[in-house]
């Protein structure tokens, strides 16, 4: 049983989780909708919406504010992936939500 500050525990393991997404994404047991050099997209294991997809960078990122112009490959992959998923699943409306800091979680 985990008690106390769960968020602190998650951030303690964040570098390991980021490393796994970067170097061992093949071993993460999810059905991938998309995978690029910089991100992986898969259905959320505990969805809050009928269509709930996670787009996860393949590196540890605490907040969107960490990205800058040198991260253009990730940002291009992100928007390209969103556009292709909207098209493939015929989503007439959708929300793209970014969770950062303490609002990030690992299902």
Secondary structure by P-SEA (a helix, b strand, c coil): cccccaaaaaaaaaaaaaaaaaccccccccccccccccbbbbccccccccbbbbbcccccccccccccccaaaaaaaaaaaaaaaaaaacccbbbbbbbcccccccc
